[in-house]
Amino acid sequence: MLTRRQMLRDSAIGFGGLALASLLSESARSDSANPLALRTPHFPPKAKRVLFLFMHGGPSQMDTFDYKPRLQADDGKPLPFSRPRVVSSATGNLLASPFRFAQHGQAGHWASELFPHFSRCLDDVCMIHSIRGSNSRHGGALLELHTGSDTFVRPSMGSWITYGLGTENQNLPGFVTICPTLTHGGVNNYSSAFLPAVYHGTPMGNASVSSDRAIIPFMTGTAADRPLQRMELDLLHQLHRERQPSPVDSALESRIASFELAYRMQTAAPEVQDLRDETAETLRLYGLDEDRTRNFGRQCLLARRFLERGVRFVQATHSYKWDQHDALRKDVTNNCGEIDKPMAGLLADLKRRGLLEDTLVVWGGEFGRTPVAQGRDGRDHNPEGWTMWLAGGGVKAGLSYGATDDYGYYAVDRPVHLHDLHATILHQLGLDHERLTFRHGGRDHRLTDVHGNVVRGILASSGLLPNAKQ
């Protein structure tokens, strides 16, 4: 028979063992010999991968997907309520959208006339009309959208996801960003920050080059080079083993892991970047046969090719074209013309290949625009309420969620903060945003910091539900 003292002693040892196992598990997550190895999610996922279509500059919600009849009727009148406490610059009276709107499909989603191709895909899309952020400036807003923080350098969303799940293809990076922005935070928007460097996004080109020149560099080695490269890497490993510091130098470990990944990528990356095996029909589907759509269409097609080969997170950036402080009619018309056909082609292609069901596609910018005019033909920044859409990955197809006010200024119905969006993206990947942490600077960090709630109203309970409005 156990005494009370013996029971407490034995139980304490058991609890200590559990704690040790947990610590070892978290250590293995970041310090294993293969930091990109597949990892088990916290719970069964609905999505395996993410594609983020980033519209740099802040698309105007009331000129794209958030139809506001009251705004049209009150064009030129003063805004009948107070503006936000912080605005970027002086604005005037209400400015109606210059574009016609119509409802499409069984879902009845509204879209402006600028989306003749994408409007046919709207039954596959979940519209969130009530996104909110915390920063009205591009730099802070981009960081918040990509990293969860508008004030500090933090790991990007793609880095967190790759850290949490690893990658399905050990010969490619877990996180690829195509033509990423050079401004408003630049590399910090796809940086791994204090996470191991192996989770840093791998850029293909940047916003200053067209997508046909965007490649992963230094992938041109011949087969004859590989034995010598292998010998160099083996020597590096030998030197590292002989001089292994204690505690382990995670930065050095990540550097060696990146060398190994670069070695393996030479056999896989050139094939992904070569579109010659795509059919003429597929190239037309993405708009590669037209000057206007070729640049973004190529990004979307490259994204599909990386995703189907097991890359965990891919970002394609339409940069930097959505900051319409003036020339609204001309520039929004041009912007939508560049992305309309590629987006429609992308969703159709993912769907026919069976990839859309477990690929979460996210579209949007760092904030929206004001319903009041800036100058004669422009709109200012507006982080108080804007539209983003999601497709695939276990979200409700055809759903319209949340709403802004009658003019499109504030999110008033079921607001979704960017922290909530991040929590929801992680949830669809089988990751609990409160459990996906990394210890740095004496405390545990996470993508959502101390915020975030999963937006359960947009989630399909089993597969894709019939079109509905909530």
C-alpha positions, 0 to 999 in steps of 0.5 A: 500500500502506497503512503501519501508521501510515496504517491506524491513522490512518484506522481511528481516524477511522472509529471516531470517526465511529461514536461520533459517529453513536451520540451524535447518535442518542441526542441525536435520541432526546431532543432532536428537534423532535418528541420523541413521534415514533415510534422504532424499537425495538432489536429486533422487539417482541411488544407495542406498548403496555402497560396496568398495572392497579395495585392500590394497597395490596398485594393478599393473594396467598393470598386471591386467586391463590396457593392454599396448602393447608398454610396452610389446614391449619395455621391458628392455628399458629406460623410454622415458620421465621423472619420477614424481618429487617424487618417493618412491625409485630407479627404473630401465628400463621398465618392461613388464607384465609377463601375457597374456591379452585378450579382453572379452565380448561385451565391449571388456575390457582387462583383464590379464589371472589371471581373468578367472572368473571375465573376464566373468563379464566385461560387467557389469563393468565400467573401469576407467583407469585414476585415480590419487592421491596426495601421493606416500606413503601408509599411506597418500594414504590410508587416501586420498582414504578413507577420502579425505585428505592425511594430516589430520584426517578426516571422512571416506567416509562411515561415510560421506555417513551414516551421509548424508543418515542414514541407512535403518535398525535401528538394524544394523550399517550404516557402516560396515568394514570387516577385515579392515587394521591395518596399514597405518592409521589403524582406521583412515581409517574408523573413523567418526573423528569429525562427531558424533561417531555413524557414525564411521565404525563398524569393523568385525575383522581386517587384522590379522584374517581370515574372518571366525573369523571376527565377531561383538563382544559382540553379544552373549547375551541371551534373558534373558539378554535383560530385564536387559539391557533395564533397564540399558539403561532406567536408563542411559537415565533418568540420562542424562535427569536430567543432560543434559548439555547446549549446548548439548554434542554431544559426550555424545549423540553419546555414548548413541545412540551407546549403543542403537544400540548395544542393537538392534544389538543383535537380528540382527547381529548374524543372518547376520553373520551366513551363515548356511542359504546359499545354497551350490551353493551360497557358491561355487559361492563365492569360500567358498569351496576352500582354496585359495578363502575362506577368501575373498569369505566369506568377499564378501558374508558377504558384500552382506548379510549386504547390502541386510539388509539395511546397507548403506556402506560396505567395504571388504579388501584384505589386505595387499598383493598388494605391489609388490616391488619384487616377482611380478609374484608370488604374483600378481598371488596369489592375483588375484587367491584369489579374482577372483572367489569371485568377479565374484560370488559377481557380479553374486549374486547381479545381480540375486537378483536385488541388483546390479542396486542400489548398487554401487560396487567400486574396487581398491587400494590406488595407482597403480604401475610403468611400470619401474622395481624395482629390478629384479621383482617388481614395485614401488608405482605410484599415477600418474595413475591407474585403478579402476572399478565400477559396478551397481549403475547407472554407464555405464556398459561396459564403458572404461573411460580415459587412461594412457600413452603408458606405464601406468605411467601417467593419460593422457586422462580425469584424475579422481582425487580421489576427483572426484571419491568421488564426483561421488560416493556421486552423485550416492547416491543423495548427492551433495558433495558441500552441504554435510557439517559439521561445525567443528573448525570454518568452514564447512568441506566436503569429497571433501574439496574444490575440486572434480567434478562429472565424468558425462562421466561414468554415465548412463542417465537412468539405465544401457546403452549398452556397449560402449567406450568413 
